[in-house]
């Protein structure tokens, strides 16, 4: 194996930020251009295990966001709203000495990425969003009902146990039923289960299933997207026909400098047959 090939092998990473242990994976040489990667809901850093090795010339660090994968859960008094991860994400970047970096996010990670890039545009060189752009808006008048739902669900989820599986294969089967290929499901599951008395259970915090106490309004979402000053790439799954037109229109209408590309495949296209094409497009955009 050459030195270049060795640098593209995944390496485990661990960071301590704000009293929380944040785990992740990295690929590439630390001397290469920095690229921070944020996964989707109930996924983990392995979400980027297919595409990251193909991103030659970039030092990719993919995090397990709090409550996911091998990272710590938040304390009982805390929450998992989309902005709650921003202090830890910025803390990891600070620990790495990355004053400015490229940012890629998938699904929920893409939404978190838009918040970070809009709030700190001076720190994000280029932004890449995989099949997500922003959360669905909630009208301001619905705030009391949204808050009520979150307050009811939180105590119930604090006492809830995750589903138990008899084997890794059974856990993989459960992810395949959501539309993932078996190979992609296997990569994610192996980083998302732990042993328990009756077999295996998910490592994810059950509170991730709860309602957010606050949802952004349409005006707030427009402000976030309009604040994306950096070159931005939105890659949308062709099979997501129901949601894609609105997402693409929203991106073109509000993001100052955006390139929108459709990609063959489903929501996890960066882990499936289109991986090489996705990597090629990402590299072309980052140049």
C-alpha positions as CSV (number, residue, x, y, z in Angstrom):
1,X,0.0,0.0,0.0
2,X,1.4,3.4,-1.0
3,X,1.5,6.4,1.4
4,X,-1.3,8.0,-0.6
5,X,-3.5,4.9,-0.4
6,X,-2.8,4.6,3.3
7,X,-4.0,8.2,3.9
8,X,-7.4,7.4,2.4
9,X,-8.1,4.7,4.9
10,X,-10.5,5.6,7.7
11,X,-9.0,6.6,11.0
12,X,-10.9,6.9,14.3
13,X,-11.0,10.4,15.8
14,X,-12.1,11.6,19.3
15,X,-12.7,15.2,20.5
16,X,-13.7,16.6,23.9
17,X,-15.9,19.7,23.5
18,X,-18.0,21.3,26.1
19,X,-17.8,18.2,28.3
20,X,-19.0,16.0,25.5
21,X,-16.9,13.3,23.8
22,X,-17.4,13.6,20.0
23,X,-16.3,10.7,17.9
24,X,-15.6,10.6,14.2
25,X,-13.7,9.2,11.3
26,X,-11.1,10.9,9.1
27,X,-9.6,10.3,5.7
28,X,-6.7,12.0,3.9
29,X,-3.6,13.9,5.0
30,X,-3.9,16.7,7.7
31,X,-1.9,18.9,5.3
32,X,-4.7,18.7,2.7
33,X,-7.6,21.1,2.4
34,X,-10.1,20.7,5.3
35,X,-13.6,19.3,4.7
36,X,-15.9,18.7,7.6
37,X,-18.8,16.3,7.1
38,X,-22.1,16.0,9.0
39,X,-24.4,13.0,8.7
40,X,-28.2,12.7,8.7
41,X,-30.7,11.7,11.4
42,X,-30.0,8.4,13.1
43,X,-26.9,7.9,10.9
44,X,-23.3,8.4,11.9
45,X,-19.8,9.2,10.5
46,X,-19.8,6.0,8.4
47,X,-22.3,7.8,6.2
48,X,-19.3,9.2,4.4
49,X,-17.2,6.0,4.3
50,X,-17.9,5.5,0.6
51,X,-17.4,8.9,-0.8
52,X,-14.7,10.3,1.5
53,X,-11.9,8.0,0.3
54,X,-12.5,9.3,-3.2
55,X,-12.1,12.9,-2.3
56,X,-8.4,13.1,-3.2
57,X,-6.7,16.3,-2.0
58,X,-9.0,16.8,1.0
59,X,-8.6,16.0,4.7
60,X,-12.2,14.8,5.4
61,X,-13.4,14.6,9.0
62,X,-16.9,13.1,9.5
63,X,-18.4,13.5,13.0
64,X,-20.8,11.4,15.0
65,X,-23.1,14.2,16.0
66,X,-24.2,14.1,19.7
67,X,-26.6,11.3,20.5
68,X,-25.5,9.3,17.5
69,X,-22.9,6.6,16.7
70,X,-20.1,6.6,19.3
71,X,-20.5,10.2,20.5
72,X,-21.9,11.1,23.9
73,X,-25.6,11.7,24.6
74,X,-26.6,15.1,25.9
75,X,-27.5,15.6,29.5
76,X,-31.1,14.9,30.7
77,X,-31.9,18.6,30.7
78,X,-30.7,19.2,27.2
79,X,-32.3,18.9,23.8
80,X,-31.5,17.9,20.2
81,X,-32.8,20.8,18.2
82,X,-30.9,21.4,14.9
83,X,-28.9,24.3,16.3
84,X,-27.8,22.4,19.5
85,X,-24.9,20.7,17.7
86,X,-23.4,24.0,16.4
87,X,-21.2,24.7,19.5
88,X,-19.7,21.2,19.4
89,X,-19.2,21.3,15.6
90,X,-17.4,24.7,15.9
91,X,-15.5,23.4,18.9
92,X,-14.2,20.5,16.8
93,X,-13.1,22.9,14.0
94,X,-11.4,25.0,16.6
95,X,-9.6,22.0,18.1
96,X,-8.4,21.1,14.6
97,X,-7.1,24.7,14.0
98,X,-9.5,25.1,11.1
99,X,-10.3,28.8,10.9
100,X,-11.8,28.2,7.5
101,X,-13.0,24.9,6.0
102,X,-15.3,23.3,3.5
103,X,-18.5,21.9,4.8
104,X,-20.7,19.0,3.6
105,X,-23.9,17.7,5.1
106,X,-26.4,15.0,4.4
107,X,-30.1,15.3,5.3
108,X,-30.3,16.6,8.9
109,X,-26.6,17.3,8.7
110,X,-27.2,19.4,5.6
111,X,-29.8,21.5,7.5
112,X,-27.3,21.9,10.4
113,X,-24.7,22.9,7.9
114,X,-26.9,25.7,6.5
115,X,-27.3,27.1,10.0
116,X,-23.6,27.0,10.7
117,X,-22.6,28.5,7.3
118,X,-25.2,31.3,7.5
119,X,-24.2,32.2,11.0
120,X,-20.5,32.0,10.4
121,X,-20.0,32.6,6.6
122,X,-16.4,33.8,7.2
123,X,-15.5,30.2,8.3
124,X,-17.0,28.2,5.5
125,X,-15.1,28.2,2.2
126,X,-17.7,26.2,0.2
127,X,-20.9,24.4,1.2
128,X,-22.3,21.1,-0.1
129,X,-25.7,19.9,0.8
130,X,-26.8,16.3,0.0
131,X,-30.6,15.9,-0.5
132,X,-31.7,18.5,2.1
133,X,-31.7,22.2,2.5
134,X,-33.9,23.4,5.4
135,X,-36.5,22.1,7.8
136,X,-40.1,22.4,7.0
137,X,-41.4,25.7,8.3
138,X,-44.0,26.1,11.0
139,X,-46.2,29.2,11.1
140,X,-45.5,31.4,14.1
141,X,-49.1,30.9,15.4
142,X,-48.4,27.2,15.9
143,X,-45.5,27.8,18.4
144,X,-47.6,27.0,21.6
145,X,-48.7,23.7,20.1
146,X,-45.2,22.8,19.0
147,X,-43.8,23.6,22.4
148,X,-46.5,21.6,24.1
149,X,-45.8,18.5,22.0
150,X,-42.0,18.7,22.8
151,X,-42.7,19.0,26.5
152,X,-45.0,16.0,26.5
153,X,-42.7,13.8,24.5
154,X,-39.4,14.6,26.3
155,X,-40.1,12.9,29.6
156,X,-41.5,9.8,27.9
157,X,-38.4,9.5,25.7
158,X,-36.0,10.0,28.6
159,X,-37.3,6.7,30.1
160,X,-37.6,4.8,26.8
161,X,-35.2,2.0,25.8
162,X,-34.1,1.5,22.2
163,X,-35.2,-1.5,20.2
164,X,-33.2,-4.7,20.9
165,X,-32.0,-7.0,18.2
166,X,-30.8,-10.6,18.4
167,X,-27.9,-10.0,16.0
168,X,-26.2,-7.5,13.8
169,X,-27.9,-9.0,10.8
170,X,-31.3,-8.3,12.3
171,X,-30.3,-4.7,12.9
172,X,-29.1,-4.4,9.3
173,X,-32.4,-5.8,8.1
174,X,-34.3,-3.1,9.9
175,X,-32.3,-0.4,8.2
176,X,-32.7,-2.1,4.8
177,X,-36.4,-1.8,5.2
178,X,-36.0,2.0,5.2
179,X,-34.7,1.8,1.6
180,X,-30.9,1.5,2.2
181,X,-28.8,-1.0,0.3
182,X,-27.5,-3.8,2.4
183,X,-23.9,-2.6,2.1
184,X,-24.8,0.9,3.2
185,X,-26.9,-0.4,6.1
186,X,-24.1,-2.6,7.3
187,X,-21.7,0.3,7.4
188,X,-24.1,2.5,9.4
189,X,-25.3,-0.3,11.8
190,X,-21.8,-1.4,12.8
191,X,-21.2,2.1,14.2
192,X,-24.7,2.4,15.7
193,X,-25.2,-0.7,17.9
194,X,-23.9,-1.8,21.3
195,X,-24.3,-4.9,23.4
196,X,-27.0,-5.3,26.0
197,X,-28.5,-8.0,28.2
198,X,-30.8,-9.4,25.5
199,X,-28.5,-8.9,22.5
200,X,-27.8,-5.6,20.6
201,X,-29.4,-2.2,20.8
202,X,-29.0,1.2,19.1
203,X,-26.5,3.7,20.5
204,X,-28.7,6.6,19.5
205,X,-30.4,8.7,22.2
206,X,-34.2,8.0,22.0
207,X,-34.8,11.7,22.5
208,X,-33.8,12.2,18.8
209,X,-37.3,10.9,18.0
210,X,-38.9,13.7,19.9
211,X,-40.5,16.9,18.6
212,X,-38.4,20.1,18.5
213,X,-39.6,22.7,21.0
214,X,-39.1,25.4,18.3
215,X,-39.5,25.2,14.6
216,X,-38.2,27.9,12.2
217,X,-40.8,30.0,10.4
218,X,-40.7,30.6,6.6
219,X,-39.1,34.0,7.2
220,X,-36.4,32.6,9.4
221,X,-35.6,29.9,6.8
222,X,-35.4,32.6,4.0
223,X,-33.0,34.6,6.2
224,X,-30.8,31.5,6.8
225,X,-30.6,30.6,3.1
226,X,-30.0,34.3,2.0
227,X,-27.1,34.4,4.4
228,X,-25.2,31.7,2.6
229,X,-22.6,33.9,1.0
230,X,-20.2,31.2,0.0
231,X,-20.4,29.1,-3.2
232,X,-23.0,26.4,-2.5
233,X,-23.8,23.0,-4.1
234,X,-27.1,21.3,-3.6
235,X,-27.2,17.7,-4.8
236,X,-30.8,16.3,-4.9
237,X,-31.9,12.7,-5.3
238,X,-33.8,12.0,-8.6
239,X,-36.1,9.5,-6.8
240,X,-37.2,12.1,-4.3
241,X,-39.7,13.5,-6.8
242,X,-42.2,14.6,-4.2
243,X,-39.9,17.0,-2.4
244,X,-37.3,17.8,-4.9
245,X,-39.1,20.6,-7.0
246,X,-39.8,22.7,-3.9
247,X,-36.3,22.2,-2.5
248,X,-34.7,23.2,-5.8
249,X,-36.9,26.2,-6.3
250,X,-36.2,27.4,-2.7
251,X,-32.4,27.0,-3.2
252,X,-32.4,28.9,-6.5
253,X,-34.7,31.7,-5.1
254,X,-32.9,32.5,-1.9
255,X,-29.3,31.3,-2.0
256,X,-27.1,33.9,-3.6
257,X,-24.6,31.6,-5.4
258,X,-26.0,28.1,-5.7
259,X,-25.4,25.2,-8.1
260,X,-28.2,22.5,-8.1
261,X,-27.5,19.1,-9.5
262,X,-29.7,16.0,-9.7
263,X,-28.2,12.7,-8.7
264,X,-29.3,9.2,-9.7
265,X,-30.5,7.2,-6.7
266,X,-32.3,7.6,-3.4
267,X,-31.8,9.7,-0.3
268,X,-28.5,8.0,0.6
269,X,-27.1,8.3,-3.0
270,X,-23.6,9.1,-1.6
271,X,-23.4,5.6,-0.2
272,X,-24.8,3.7,-3.1
273,X,-24.2,3.1,-6.9
274,X,-23.7,6.8,-7.6
275,X,-20.9,7.2,-5.1
276,X,-18.1,7.7,-7.8
277,X,-20.2,10.2,-9.7
278,X,-21.0,12.1,-6.5
279,X,-17.3,12.3,-5.6
280,X,-16.5,13.5,-9.1
281,X,-19.1,16.3,-8.9
282,X,-18.0,17.3,-5.4
283,X,-14.3,17.5,-6.5
284,X,-15.3,19.6,-9.5
285,X,-17.2,22.0,-7.3
286,X,-14.5,22.3,-4.7
287,X,-11.7,23.3,-7.2
